[in-house]
């Protein structure tokens, strides 16, 4: 008979592994090609695991991954500062395989710079 005390560590390990697989890191983005551009936010999802901004770039809708909510707020950013319609300057890395996806290293709101990494 299998005891509960033997199953719990296995369940915990599987849960941790599944979240690790789901989390995308910097390896998927080409850090040798920083892209500096300004765009208006068309759509914003301000929630974890990452804040997502959809912007028009080169006449196409591009998804830009920002930092998690807690990091955004600890850097002094809140949802009102990056809301829909805001014009933001991004310094971001393109995804290696997804054409319209980027991950922001930093953003500029007005004259203020915010490091997101």
Backbone as a printed PyTorch tensor [residue, N CA C, xyz], in Angstrom:
tensor([[[  0.8400,  -1.1830,   0.0000],
         [  0.0000,   0.0000,   0.0000],
         [  0.8860,   1.2490,   0.0000]],

        [[  0.5300,   2.2060,  -0.8140],
         [  1.2760,   3.4580,  -0.9020],
         [  0.7590,   4.4010,   0.1700]],

        [[  1.6960,   4.9770,   0.8940],
         [  1.3190,   5.8800,   1.9790],
         [  1.3080,   7.3180,   1.4900]],

        [[  0.4520,   8.0960,   2.1020],
         [  0.2960,   9.5060,   1.7470],
         [  1.6160,  10.2650,   1.8880]],

        [[  2.4080,   9.9430,   2.9040],
         [  3.6680,  10.6580,   3.1070],
         [  4.6630,  10.4190,   1.9690]],

        [[  4.4550,   9.3440,   1.1800],
         [  5.3190,   9.0810,   0.0330],
         [  4.7900,   9.7660,  -1.2340]],

        [[  3.4940,   9.9890,  -1.2880],
         [  2.8760,  10.5880,  -2.4680],
         [  3.0210,  12.1100,  -2.4710]],

        [[  2.9250,  12.7420,  -1.3170],
         [  2.9670,  14.2040,  -1.2460],
         [  4.2300,  14.8100,  -1.8470]],

        [[  5.4180,  14.2780,  -1.5560],
         [  6.6150,  14.8630,  -2.1920],
         [  6.5970,  14.7300,  -3.7210]],

        [[  6.0500,  13.6380,  -4.2250],
         [  5.9730,  13.4390,  -5.6710],
         [  5.0170,  14.4560,  -6.2920]],

        [[  3.8760,  14.6810,  -5.6450],
         [  2.9050,  15.6640,  -6.1340],
         [  3.5310,  17.0610,  -6.1250]],

        [[  4.2210,  17.4050,  -5.0640],
         [  4.8680,  18.7210,  -4.9730],
         [  5.9000,  18.8890,  -6.0860]],

        [[  6.6850,  17.8670,  -6.3380],
         [  7.6940,  17.9200,  -7.4020],
         [  7.0430,  18.1050,  -8.7670]],

        [[  5.9770,  17.3880,  -9.0290],
         [  5.2850,  17.5120, -10.3060],
         [  4.6700,  18.8990, -10.4890]],

        [[  4.1150,  19.4550,  -9.4360],
         [  3.5520,  20.8000,  -9.5190],
         [  4.6280,  21.8340,  -9.8260]],

        [[  5.7390,  21.7430,  -9.1330],
         [  6.8420,  22.6850,  -9.3780],
         [  7.3600,  22.5510, -10.8000]],

        [[  7.5020,  21.3420, -11.2670],
         [  7.9980,  21.1160, -12.6280],
         [  7.0300,  21.6650, -13.6590]],

        [[  5.7330,  21.5080, -13.4390],
         [  4.7630,  21.9950, -14.4240],
         [  4.7840,  23.5180, -14.4970]],

        [[  4.9420,  24.2140, -13.3600],
         [  5.0070,  25.6690, -13.3820],
         [  6.2970,  26.1500, -14.0310]],

        [[  7.3710,  25.4280, -13.8560],
         [  8.6400,  25.7900, -14.4780],
         [  8.5430,  25.6870, -15.9950]],

        [[  7.8870,  24.6700, -16.4760],
         [  7.7250,  24.4910, -17.9170],
         [  6.8510,  25.6010, -18.4880]],

        [[  5.8100,  25.9930, -17.7660],
         [  4.9010,  27.0240, -18.2450],
         [  5.5400,  28.4080, -18.2490]],

        [[  6.4720,  28.6510, -17.3590],
         [  7.0860,  29.9730, -17.2890],
         [  8.1010,  30.1250, -18.4060]],

        [[  7.9740,  31.1870, -19.1400],
         [  8.9230,  31.4450, -20.2210],
         [  9.9760,  32.4180, -19.7010]],

        [[ 11.2080,  32.1260, -19.9980],
         [ 12.2880,  32.9740, -19.5210],
         [ 12.8650,  33.8070, -20.6450]],

        [[ 14.0050,  34.3960, -20.3690],
         [ 14.6680,  35.2570, -21.3380],
         [ 15.2550,  34.4780, -22.5040]],

        [[ 15.4300,  33.1810, -22.3710],
         [ 16.0600,  32.3900, -23.4300],
         [ 15.2710,  32.4220, -24.7370]],

        [[ 13.9670,  32.6650, -24.6700],
         [ 13.1370,  32.7030, -25.8730],
         [ 13.2410,  34.0190, -26.6380]],

        [[ 13.9420,  34.9930, -26.0740],
         [ 14.0300,  36.3290, -26.6750],
         [ 15.4690,  36.6190, -27.0900]],

        [[ 15.6210,  37.2630, -28.2240],
         [ 16.9460,  37.5440, -28.7760],
         [ 17.5160,  38.8260, -28.1630]],

        [[ 18.3370,  38.6470, -27.1420],
         [ 18.9020,  39.7820, -26.4200],
         [ 20.0130,  40.4820, -27.1920]],

        [[ 20.3660,  39.9590, -28.3520],
         [ 21.3580,  40.6350, -29.1910],
         [ 20.7040,  41.6550, -30.1130]],

        [[ 19.3580,  41.7250, -30.0820],
         [ 18.6330,  42.6350, -30.9730],
         [ 17.6800,  43.5390, -30.1940]],

        [[ 18.2310,  44.3920, -29.3090],
         [ 17.3270,  45.3090, -28.6000],
         [ 16.6500,  46.2520, -29.5880]],

        [[ 15.3710,  46.4460, -29.3920],
         [ 14.5800,  47.2930, -30.2810],
         [ 14.0000,  48.4370, -29.4700]],

        [[ 14.2580,  49.6420, -29.9080],
         [ 13.7990,  50.8540, -29.2210],
         [ 12.7090,  51.4860, -30.0800]],

        [[ 11.4870,  51.5410, -29.5610],
         [ 10.3820,  52.0920, -30.3330],
         [  9.3370,  52.6980, -29.3950]],

        [[  8.5410,  53.5800, -29.9370],
         [  7.4510,  54.1970, -29.1930],
         [  6.1410,  53.7560, -29.8240]],

        [[  5.1890,  53.3750, -28.9880],
         [  3.8970,  52.9120, -29.4960],
         [  2.8060,  53.2310, -28.4880]],

        [[  1.6090,  53.3190, -28.9980],
         [  0.4410,  53.5450, -28.1510],
         [ -0.1280,  52.1920, -27.7280]],

        [[ -0.4930,  52.0720, -26.4660],
         [ -1.0700,  50.8320, -25.9660],
         [ -2.5090,  50.7100, -26.4760]],

        [[ -2.7550,  49.6340, -27.2010],
         [ -4.0780,  49.3490, -27.7480],
         [ -4.9150,  48.5410, -26.7610]],

        [[ -4.2250,  47.6960, -25.9950],
         [ -4.8900,  46.7990, -25.0560],
         [ -3.9020,  46.4960, -23.9360]],

        [[ -4.3870,  46.3610, -22.7050],
         [ -3.4940,  46.0920, -21.5800],
         [ -4.1190,  45.0610, -20.6490]],

        [[ -3.3150,  44.0980, -20.2460],
         [ -3.7130,  43.1380, -19.2260],
         [ -2.7690,  43.3530, -18.0540]],

        [[ -3.2870,  43.9690, -16.9990],
         [ -2.4620,  44.3030, -15.8310],
         [ -2.7360,  43.2750, -14.7360]],

        [[ -2.1150,  42.1110, -14.8910],
         [ -2.2630,  41.0350, -13.9140],
         [ -1.0700,  40.0970, -14.0300]],

        [[ -0.9080,  39.2470, -13.0380],
         [  0.1710,  38.2710, -13.0480],
         [ -0.1840,  37.1150, -13.9710]],

        [[  0.7640,  36.4120, -14.5430],
         [  2.1690,  36.4170, -14.1670],
         [  2.9660,  37.5830, -14.7530]],

        [[  2.4940,  38.2120, -15.8350],
         [  3.1680,  39.3710, -16.4110],
         [  2.1290,  40.3470, -16.9210]],

        [[  2.4540,  41.6160, -16.8490],
         [  1.6200,  42.6260, -17.4750],
         [  1.8650,  42.5180, -18.9850]],

        [[  0.7800,  42.5290, -19.7590],
         [  0.8820,  42.4170, -21.2190],
         [  0.3340,  43.6660, -21.8700]],

        [[  1.0940,  44.2160, -22.7850],
         [  0.6400,  45.3720, -23.5570],
         [  0.5720,  44.9520, -25.0210]],

        [[ -0.5550,  45.2300, -25.6440],
         [ -0.6680,  45.0130, -27.0890],
         [ -0.5550,  46.3800, -27.7360]],

        [[  0.3990,  46.4960, -28.6490],
         [  0.6860,  47.7830, -29.2890],
         [  0.7420,  47.5970, -30.8040]],

        [[  0.5180,  48.6900, -31.5180],
         [  0.6890,  48.6740, -32.9760],
         [  2.1400,  49.0140, -33.2680]],

        [[  2.8140,  48.0830, -33.9360],
         [  4.2120,  48.2870, -34.3250],
         [  4.3580,  47.8070, -35.7530]],

        [[  4.8470,  48.6570, -36.6140],
         [  4.9580,  48.3260, -38.0460],
         [  3.6080,  47.8880, -38.6140]],

        [[  2.5580,  48.5830, -38.1870],
         [  1.1830,  48.3630, -38.6500],
         [  0.6010,  47.0110, -38.2410]],

        [[  1.2550,  46.3220, -37.3050],
         [  0.7540,  45.0320, -36.8240],
         [  0.6280,  45.0740, -35.3080]],

        [[ -0.3210,  44.3030, -34.7880],
         [ -0.5000,  44.2170, -33.3440],
         [  0.5920,  43.3240, -32.7690]],

        [[  1.3450,  43.8680, -31.8210],
         [  2.4530,  43.1530, -31.1920],
         [  2.1980,  43.0520, -29.6980]],

        [[  2.4380,  41.8770, -29.1320],
         [  2.3160,  41.6690, -27.6980],
         [  3.6680,  41.9170, -27.0540]],

        [[  3.6980,  42.8190, -26.0720],
         [  4.9290,  43.1160, -25.3430],
         [  4.7320,  42.6640, -23.9090]],

        [[  5.5620,  41.7120, -23.4850],
         [  5.5330,  41.2440, -22.1000],
         [  6.3080,  42.2290, -21.2420]],

        [[  5.6560,  42.7170, -20.1990],
         [  6.3020,  43.5950, -19.2330],
         [  6.6240,  42.7590, -17.9980]],

        [[  6.8920,  43.3860, -16.8870],
         [  7.2380,  42.6830, -15.6540],
         [  5.9710,  42.2100, -14.9320]],

        [[  6.1230,  41.3530, -13.9160],
         [  4.9820,  41.0170, -13.0640],
         [  4.4640,  42.2720, -12.3460]],

        [[  3.2190,  42.2310, -11.9340],
         [  2.5890,  43.3820, -11.2770],
         [  3.4040,  43.8760, -10.0910]],

        [[  3.8650,  42.9750,  -9.2420],
         [  4.6020,  43.3980,  -8.0460],
         [  5.8860,  44.1270,  -8.4070]],

        [[  6.5750,  43.6710,  -9.4560],
         [  7.8020,  44.3490,  -9.8700],
         [  7.4830,  45.7050, -10.4910]],

        [[  6.4210,  45.7560, -11.2830],
         [  6.0160,  47.0380, -11.8760],
         [  5.7710,  48.0520, -10.7640]],

        [[  4.9910,  47.6480,  -9.7730],
         [  4.6400,  48.5740,  -8.6970],
         [  5.8300,  48.9170,  -7.8150]],

        [[  6.7430,  47.9670,  -7.5930],
         [  7.9320,  48.2760,  -6.7890],
         [  8.8670,  49.2460,  -7.5200]],

        [[  8.7480,  49.3010,  -8.8590],
         [  9.5480,  50.2380,  -9.6570],
         [  8.8510,  51.5960,  -9.8000]],

        [[  7.6240,  51.6950,  -9.2590],
         [  6.9050,  52.9620,  -9.3010],
         [  5.8750,  53.0690, -10.4090]],

        [[  5.5860,  51.9620, -11.0770],
         [  4.5900,  51.9530, -12.1520],
         [  3.2630,  51.3990, -11.6420]],

        [[  2.1750,  51.9740, -12.1050],
         [  0.8750,  51.4050, -11.7820],
         [  0.0380,  51.3420, -13.0540]],

        [[ -1.1320,  50.7390, -12.9530],
         [ -1.9700,  50.5080, -14.1280],
         [ -2.3710,  51.8130, -14.8160]],

        [[ -2.5490,  52.8890, -14.0690],
         [ -2.9370,  54.1630, -14.6790],
         [ -1.8340,  54.7620, -15.5430]],

        [[ -0.5880,  54.4140, -15.2610],
         [  0.5370,  54.9760, -16.0070],
         [  0.7480,  54.2870, -17.3580]],

        [[  0.2600,  53.0580, -17.4850],
         [  0.4400,  52.2870, -18.7210],
         [ -0.9120,  51.8180, -19.2690]],

        [[ -1.9200,  52.6360, -19.1110],
         [ -3.2710,  52.2400, -19.5210],
         [ -3.4460,  52.3510, -21.0350]],

        [[ -4.5530,  51.7950, -21.5010],
         [ -4.8950,  51.8480, -22.9140],
         [ -4.8840,  53.3040, -23.3920]],

        [[ -4.2490,  53.5320, -24.5280],
         [ -4.1560,  54.8750, -25.0870],
         [ -2.8660,  55.5930, -24.7400]],

        [[ -2.1260,  55.0770, -23.7310],
         [ -0.8570,  55.6950, -23.3430],
         [  0.1910,  55.4680, -24.4250]],

        [[  1.0010,  56.4790, -24.6810],
         [  2.1260,  56.3510, -25.5970],
         [  3.3610,  56.0480, -24.7580]],

        [[  3.9750,  54.9180, -25.0080],
         [  5.0970,  54.4250, -24.2010],
         [  6.2910,  54.1640, -25.1200]],

        [[  7.4650,  54.5020, -24.6460],
         [  8.6910,  54.1200, -25.3550],
         [  9.1760,  52.8120, -24.7420]],

        [[  9.4030,  51.8280, -25.5720],
         [  9.8420,  50.5010, -25.1480],
         [ 11.2630,  50.2440, -25.6190]],

        [[ 12.0380,  49.5650, -24.8000],
         [ 13.2800,  48.9400, -25.2310],
         [ 13.0360,  47.4700, -24.9560]],

        [[ 12.8890,  46.7020, -26.0380],
         [ 12.4310,  45.3230, -25.8990],
         [ 13.2110,  44.3950, -26.8210]],

        [[ 13.1490,  43.1170, -26.4970],
         [ 13.8100,  42.0890, -27.2920],
         [ 12.7550,  41.2860, -28.0430]],

        [[ 12.9840,  41.0110, -29.3220],
         [ 12.0280,  40.2080, -30.0840],
         [ 12.1050,  38.7290, -29.6950]],

        [[ 10.9640,  38.0680, -29.7660],
         [ 10.9230,  36.6200, -29.5480],
         [ 11.6520,  35.9550, -30.7030]],

        [[ 12.3340,  34.8720, -30.4210],
         [ 13.1320,  34.2110, -31.4560],
         [ 12.2830,  33.5440, -32.5340]],

        [[ 11.0730,  33.1000, -32.1750],
         [ 10.2530,  32.3950, -33.1620],
         [  8.8770,  33.0230, -33.3800]],

        [[  8.3480,  33.7360, -32.4140],
         [  7.0400,  34.3760, -32.5470],
         [  7.2220,  35.7760, -33.1090]],

        [[  6.7220,  36.0130, -34.3000],
         [  6.9700,  37.2620, -35.0210],
         [  6.4960,  38.5030, -34.2650]],

        [[  5.3440,  38.4810, -33.6730],
         [  4.7460,  39.6620, -33.0500],
         [  4.7320,  39.5740, -31.5270]],

        [[  5.8550,  39.1540, -30.9640],
         [  5.9740,  39.0850, -29.5080],
         [  7.3360,  39.6250, -29.0930]],

        [[  7.3240,  40.4210, -28.0210],
         [  8.5570,  41.0000, -27.5000],
         [  8.5080,  40.9740, -25.9750]],

        [[  9.6670,  41.1380, -25.3670],
         [  9.7540,  41.2430, -23.9150],
         [ 10.5200,  42.5170, -23.5890]],

        [[  9.8780,  43.3840, -22.8090],
         [ 10.4690,  44.6950, -22.5090],
         [ 11.5430,  44.5910, -21.4400]],

        [[ 12.6510,  45.2270, -21.7170],
         [ 13.7450,  45.3660, -20.7500],
         [ 13.5160,  46.6140, -19.9070]],

        [[ 13.0640,  47.6780, -20.5810],
         [ 12.7610,  48.9400, -19.8910],
         [ 11.6990,  49.6780, -20.6850]],

        [[ 11.0100,  50.5690, -19.9960],
         [ 10.0540,  51.4320, -20.6740],
         [ 10.2490,  52.8610, -20.1850]],

        [[  9.7840,  53.7930, -20.9970],
         [  9.8190,  55.2070, -20.6510],
         [  8.3860,  55.7120, -20.6610]],

        [[  7.9710,  56.2630, -19.5370],
         [  6.6520,  56.8820, -19.4300],
         [  6.9210,  58.3650, -19.2450]],

        [[  6.5710,  59.1440, -20.2630],
         [  6.9770,  60.5500, -20.2480],
         [  8.4920,  60.6130, -20.3120]],

        [[  9.0990,  61.3390, -19.3890],
         [ 10.5600,  61.4310, -19.3370],
         [ 11.1810,  60.4700, -18.3310]],

        [[ 10.3600,  59.6320, -17.7140],
         [ 10.8540,  58.7310, -16.6690],
         [ 11.1330,  57.3250, -17.2210]],

        [[ 12.3140,  56.8010, -16.8600],
         [ 12.7310,  55.4650, -17.2980],
         [ 12.4540,  54.4680, -16.1820]],

        [[ 11.9210,  53.2920, -16.5600],
         [ 11.6320,  52.2100, -15.6100],
         [ 12.2820,  50.9220, -16.0880]],

        [[ 13.2210,  50.4170, -15.2910],
         [ 13.8650,  49.1380, -15.5830],
         [ 12.9230,  48.0240, -15.1270]],

        [[ 12.6530,  47.0710, -16.0030],
         [ 11.6700,  46.0440, -15.6780],
         [ 12.2870,  44.6930, -15.3220]],

        [[ 13.5300,  44.5270, -15.5870],
         [ 14.1710,  43.2250, -15.3360],
         [ 14.6300,  43.1160, -13.9210]]])
